[in-house]
């Protein structure tokens, strides 16, 4: 029987040691690792895709639906996207050591607020193996060591990706333990790591609600939560309906299994009769099952009645809930009641409605006349992200380099003493 307490302590101790080495690593050295990793991922494509195929072939036995299999699958273009993301992160400024506030006091003290790493990150995630190099890259560039614990469904893929990342760490002189991949899928190991608040500085869970609730309940360190992506598109009375249809289909259908895909459509009553028959047909043509309110069902055939739970659900597949609302205020109230504070969009030509929506919707990202799919670290210019936080402390929205830092005060004097 594995002693998971000893196991987790050993891994955390190695990560803590590596984090202290990363504090003094130069930005240039970290960038060399990122660029070398991008090249090595391309060179190791055959090895990585072969490992990924093993996971995809086992997906049915692991109970994954079609959208989840899509999240799991790697191909040439997705692997190239991962490599490019590492190159984009290398091109970003090094956040560590940045002086982002500076004050000179009347007594001559110079007080600088300086950006520093968090230290050791424990990152728990499911399904998507492209997250492995993304998370490693963001953590190391921001000076943090990371312990990665992926899902069992992507184990072969994650191991292949991790081997590449470790080889390149050692090649540029960075500690190999800066990026560790937990080699057991036993859930008890996660519990042991979550007890190490004295050695791990922050835990970031990225997956289903049950995972995040468990981590939040058991963790002895701060948690940056990536809760459900129950995202909405609201079509206002003044919306350009052609634009609204384009945004809706992209938001829901481009990649239905990801967290910034739309799960619910709200339509103002004044445009419902004109918009919903067209939108419903387009959604159904794309294979989307519609669960709708009574007013919607009068306008769109072959729909199912929506339950209260449907409006609260992140389906992560080709299912959408639909409701007709009487006003922008009703849309906002619905989103704040049923949404997950992730990403919500309004389609409108009314500036007052847009401002009201942006002000009152309590979400990490509010989009005006744009797809919910844009709430993403790469699309926001962060290079990539380790998750999209639905918290308000310590980070909100896509968590990139700066969101994985803290700060310290560095005070310069010339002999001052306090009287």
C-alpha positions in Angstrom: 0.0 0.0 0.0 1.4 3.4 -1.0 2.2 5.9 1.8 0.7 8.9 0.0 1.7 11.3 2.7 5.3 10.5 2.3 4.9 10.4 -1.5 3.3 13.9 -1.6 5.9 15.4 0.8 8.8 14.1 -1.4 7.3 15.7 -4.5 6.5 19.0 -2.7 10.0 19.2 -1.2 11.5 18.8 -4.7 9.2 21.4 -6.1 10.1 23.8 -3.2 13.8 23.4 -3.9 13.3 24.0 -7.6 11.2 27.1 -6.9 14.1 28.7 -5.0 16.3 28.1 -8.0 13.8 29.6 -10.4 13.7 32.8 -8.3 17.2 33.6 -9.5 16.9 32.2 -13.0 17.1 34.9 -15.6 14.3 35.8 -18.0 16.6 34.9 -20.9 17.2 31.4 -19.5 13.5 30.8 -19.1 12.8 32.0 -22.6 15.5 29.7 -24.0 13.6 26.8 -22.3 10.3 27.9 -23.8 11.8 28.1 -27.3 13.6 24.9 -27.0 10.4 23.2 -25.7 8.5 24.5 -28.7 11.0 23.0 -31.1 11.2 19.7 -29.1 7.4 19.4 -29.2 7.5 19.6 -33.0 10.4 17.2 -33.2 8.6 14.7 -30.9 5.3 14.9 -32.7 5.1 11.3 -33.7 5.8 10.1 -30.1 3.3 12.5 -28.6 0.5 11.7 -31.1 1.0 8.0 -30.7 0.6 8.3 -26.9 -2.5 10.5 -27.4 -4.0 7.8 -29.7 -3.8 5.3 -26.9 -5.8 7.7 -24.7 -8.4 8.4 -27.4 -8.9 4.7 -28.1 -9.5 4.1 -24.4 -11.9 7.1 -24.1 -15.1 5.1 -24.5 -14.1 2.7 -21.6 -13.5 5.8 -19.5 -17.0 7.0 -20.2 -16.1 10.1 -22.2 -18.7 11.7 -24.6 -17.9 13.0 -28.0 -17.2 16.6 -26.8 -14.9 15.2 -24.1 -13.1 13.0 -26.7 -12.6 16.2 -28.8 -11.0 17.9 -25.8 -8.7 14.9 -25.3 -7.6 14.6 -28.9 -4.3 16.0 -30.2 -3.5 16.4 -33.9 -0.9 18.2 -36.0 -2.6 21.5 -35.8 -3.3 21.4 -32.1 0.2 20.4 -31.3 1.5 23.2 -33.5 -0.8 25.5 -31.6 0.8 24.4 -28.3 4.3 25.0 -29.7 3.3 28.5 -30.9 1.8 29.3 -27.5 5.1 28.6 -25.9 6.8 30.9 -28.4 4.3 33.6 -27.6 4.9 33.2 -23.9 8.6 33.6 -24.5 8.0 36.9 -26.3 6.1 38.3 -23.3 7.9 40.5 -20.8 9.4 38.7 -17.8 7.1 39.7 -14.9 9.5 38.8 -12.1 11.3 41.8 -10.6 9.0 44.3 -12.3 8.6 47.4 -10.1 4.9 48.3 -10.7 4.5 50.9 -8.0 7.2 53.3 -6.6 6.9 56.0 -3.9 9.4 58.4 -2.3 8.3 59.2 1.3 8.9 62.7 2.9 11.7 61.1 4.9 13.6 60.0 1.8 12.6 56.3 1.8 12.1 54.8 -1.6 9.4 52.2 -1.5 9.1 49.8 -4.4 6.4 47.3 -5.0 8.1 44.4 -6.8 6.5 41.4 -8.5 7.6 38.0 -7.2 6.6 34.4 -7.8 3.9 32.6 -5.8 6.3 29.7 -5.2 4.9 26.2 -5.7 1.7 25.5 -7.7 -0.3 22.3 -7.5 -2.3 22.1 -10.6 -5.1 19.5 -11.0 -6.8 19.2 -14.4 -8.9 16.9 -16.6 -9.0 15.7 -20.2 -7.1 18.3 -22.1 -3.4 17.3 -22.6 -2.5 20.6 -24.4 -3.0 22.1 -20.9 0.2 20.3 -19.7 2.7 22.4 -21.6 0.6 25.5 -21.3 0.6 25.3 -17.5 4.2 24.4 -17.3 5.2 27.3 -19.5 3.2 29.9 -17.6 4.4 28.6 -14.2 8.1 28.5 -15.1 8.1 31.8 -16.9 6.5 33.4 -13.8 9.1 31.8 -11.6 7.0 29.1 -10.1 7.6 25.3 -9.8 4.5 23.3 -10.7 3.3 19.9 -9.7 0.9 18.7 -12.5 -1.8 16.1 -11.8 -3.7 15.3 -15.0 -6.7 13.0 -15.4 -6.3 9.3 -16.0 -8.0 9.7 -19.4 -5.0 11.7 -20.7 -2.2 9.9 -18.8 -0.2 8.6 -21.8 -0.4 12.0 -23.6 0.6 13.9 -20.5 3.6 11.6 -19.8 4.9 12.0 -23.4 4.5 15.8 -23.2 6.2 15.9 -19.8 9.2 13.9 -21.0 9.8 16.6 -23.6 9.5 19.4 -21.1 11.9 17.8 -18.6 14.5 17.1 -21.3 14.6 20.8 -22.3 14.6 22.0 -18.7 17.8 20.1 -18.1 19.3 21.2 -21.4 19.1 24.9 -20.6 20.3 24.4 -17.0 16.9 24.8 -15.2 15.9 22.4 -12.4 14.0 19.4 -13.8 11.8 19.4 -10.8 10.4 22.8 -11.8 7.8 20.7 -13.7 6.7 17.5 -12.1 3.9 15.2 -13.3 2.2 13.1 -10.7 2.6 9.5 -11.8 -0.4 8.0 -10.0 -4.0 8.4 -10.8 -5.1 7.4 -7.3 -7.5 10.0 -5.9 -5.9 9.5 -2.4 -2.7 11.1 -3.7 -4.6 14.4 -4.4 -5.8 14.5 -0.8 -2.2 14.1 0.5 -1.0 17.0 -1.7 -3.9 19.2 -0.5 -2.7 18.8 3.1 0.6 20.4 2.4 -0.3 24.0 2.9 3.2 24.5 4.4 4.9 23.5 1.2 2.5 24.3 -1.6 1.6 27.9 -2.1 -1.6 27.6 -4.2 -3.7 24.9 -5.8 -5.5 25.4 -9.1 -8.2 22.9 -9.9 -9.5 22.9 -13.5 -12.3 20.4 -14.3 -15.8 19.5 -13.3 -17.7 20.9 -10.3 -17.2 17.8 -8.2 -13.4 18.1 -8.5 -13.4 21.8 -7.6 -15.7 21.4 -4.7 -13.6 18.6 -3.3 -10.4 20.6 -3.7 -11.9 23.7 -2.1 -13.2 21.6 0.8 -9.9 19.7 1.5 -7.2 22.2 0.6 -5.0 23.7 3.3 -3.6 26.3 1.0 -5.3 29.1 -1.1 -7.3 27.8 -4.2 -7.8 29.6 -7.5 -11.0 28.1 -8.7 -12.0 27.4 -12.3 -15.7 26.7 -11.8 -18.4 25.8 -14.3 -18.5 27.6 -17.7 -22.3 28.1 -17.8 -22.0 30.9 -20.4 -24.8 33.0 -22.0 -25.5 34.8 -25.2 -28.2 37.5 -24.8 -29.8 38.8 -28.0 -31.2 42.3 -27.2 -34.2 44.0 -28.9 -31.8 46.2 -30.9 -29.5 43.4 -32.0 -28.2 43.0 -35.5 -29.8 39.5 -35.9 -27.4 38.4 -38.6 -24.5 39.2 -36.3 -26.3 37.6 -33.4 -26.7 34.3 -35.3 -23.1 34.2 -36.3 -22.0 34.9 -32.6 -24.4 32.3 -31.3 -23.3 29.5 -33.6 -19.6 30.2 -33.0 -20.1 30.4 -29.2 -22.0 27.2 -29.0 -20.7 25.0 -31.8 -17.1 25.7 -32.6 -15.9 23.6 -29.6 -18.8 22.7 -27.4 -16.7 20.9 -24.8 -14.7 23.9 -23.6 -15.5 26.1 -20.7 -16.1 29.3 -22.7 -18.7 27.7 -25.0 -22.2 29.1 -24.6 -24.7 26.9 -22.8 -27.7 29.2 -22.7 -29.4 31.6 -25.2 -31.6 34.5 -24.0 -33.6 36.4 -26.5 -35.6 39.6 -26.0 -39.3 39.1 -26.6 -39.4 41.9 -29.3 -37.1 39.9 -31.6 -38.0 36.4 -30.5 -40.5 35.7 -33.3 -38.0 36.9 -36.0 -34.8 35.4 -34.5 -35.7 32.2 -32.8 -37.0 30.1 -35.8 -33.8 30.9 -37.8 -31.5 30.4 -34.8 -33.3 27.2 -33.8 -33.0 25.7 -37.3 -29.3 26.7 -37.5 -28.6 25.1 -34.1 -30.5 21.9 -34.9 -28.7 21.7 -38.3 -25.4 21.8 -36.3 -26.6 18.8 -34.2 -27.6 20.9 -31.1 -30.4 19.7 -28.8 -32.5 22.6 -27.6 -34.1 22.7 -24.2 -36.5 25.6 -24.2 -39.0 27.7 -22.3 -42.7 27.6 -23.3 -42.4 30.8 -25.4 -39.5 29.4 -27.3 -41.2 26.1 -27.9 -44.0 27.9 -29.7 -41.5 29.3 -32.2 -39.1 26.4 -32.6 -40.2 22.9 -33.4 -38.6 19.7 -32.1 -37.4 21.1 -28.8 -37.6 19.7 -25.3 -39.0 21.6 -22.3 -36.2 23.2 -20.2 -36.1 22.4 -16.5 -34.8 24.7 -13.8 -31.7 22.5 -13.6 -31.1 22.9 -17.4 -30.7 26.7 -16.9 -28.0 26.0 -14.3 -26.1 23.4 -16.3 -22.8 23.4 -18.1 -23.6 20.8 -20.7 -20.1 20.8 -22.3 -21.7 19.1 -25.4 -24.2 19.9 -28.2 -27.1 20.9 -25.9 -28.3 24.4 -25.2 -31.0 26.0 -23.0 -33.1 28.8 -24.5 -35.4 31.4 -22.9 -37.3 34.4 -24.0 -36.9 37.4 -21.7 -38.9 40.7 -21.4 -36.0 43.1 -21.0 -32.2 43.5 -20.6 -32.8 43.7 -16.9 -34.5 40.3 -17.0 -31.6 38.9 -18.9 -29.1 40.2 -16.4 -31.2 38.8 -13.5 -31.3 35.4 -15.2 -27.6 35.3 -15.8 -26.7 36.4 -12.3 -29.1 33.8 -10.9 -28.3 30.8 -13.1 -24.8 31.5 -14.5 -21.4 30.6 -13.2 -19.7 34.0 -13.4 -17.5 32.9 -16.2 -18.3 34.5 -19.6 -21.5 36.2 -20.8 -22.2 38.1 -24.0 -24.8 40.6 -25.2 -25.5 41.3 -28.9 -26.9 44.9 -29.2 -26.7 48.2 -31.1 -28.0 50.0 -28.0 -25.1 51.6 -26.1 -27.2 52.0 -22.9 -28.1 48.3 -23.0 -24.5 47.4 -23.5 -23.3 49.5 -20.6 -26.0 48.2 -18.3 -25.2 44.6 -19.2 -21.4 45.2 -18.7 -22.0 46.9 -15.4 -24.5 44.6 -13.8 -23.5 41.1 -15.0 -21.3 39.6 -12.3 -18.9 37.6 -14.5 -15.2 37.3 -15.0 -15.7 38.4 -18.7 -18.5 40.3 -20.3 -18.5 40.5 -24.1 -20.3 43.0 -26.2 -21.0 41.9 -29.8 -18.4 39.1 -29.6 -18.4 35.3 -29.2 -17.9 33.9 -25.7 -15.1 31.8 -27.1 -12.8 34.8 -26.9 -12.4 34.5 -23.1 -9.0 32.8 -23.4 -5.5 33.6 -22.4 -4.1 33.4 -25.9 -7.0 35.5 -27.4 -6.5 38.1 -24.6 -2.8 38.5 -25.4 -1.6 36.6 -22.3 0.2 33.9 -24.4 -1.8 31.2 -22.7 -3.5 30.6 -19.4 -3.5 28.1 -16.6 -7.2 28.5 -16.2 -10.1 31.0 -16.2 -10.8 31.9 -12.6 -14.4 32.6 -11.6 -13.1 33.8 -8.2 -12.6 37.4 -7.2 -9.5 36.8 -5.1 -6.6 36.6 -5.9 -7.2 36.4 -9.7 -10.2 36.6 -12.0 -10.6 35.6 -15.6 -7.8 34.1 -17.6 -4.8 33.4 -15.3 -1.6 34.2 -17.2 1.8 35.3 -16.0 0.9 38.2 -13.8 -1.9 36.2 -12.1 0.7 33.7 -10.9 2.7 36.3 -9.1 2.5 38.2 -5.8 4.6 41.1 -4.7 6.9 42.3 -2.0 7.9 45.8 -0.8 11.5 46.6 -1.2 12.5 49.7 0.8 15.6 51.7 0.1 17.0 54.1 2.7 20.2 55.9 3.6 20.2 55.4 7.4 16.6 56.5 8.3 15.3 55.4 11.7 11.8 55.8 13.0 11.3 58.2 15.8 
